[in-house]
């Protein structure tokens, strides 16, 4: 899972290091990066949740302006008629 967090004091390099350090110390946080004026956090949702991430940021005294998580799982596209035809031909050839 990934979260995008907008933080008021993100422009300060010392604050950036403080924030990323606090997050990287948490079990379940995979990666942190600062990009496009926001903090991006990749994490394992089985080990940690958004609330714990936000609490860790808040514990540094930093104010979160906004947070959003990408909860969407990948979607499989339905097979096209061509895929179905090719699968039928392959099955016939295999038999």
Secondary structure, DSSP 8 states (H G I E B T S, - for coil): -EEEEEETTTT-HHHHHHHHHHHHTSTTEEEEEEETTEEEEEE-TTT--HHHHHHHHHTTT--EEEEEEE----------HHHHHHHHHHHHHH-
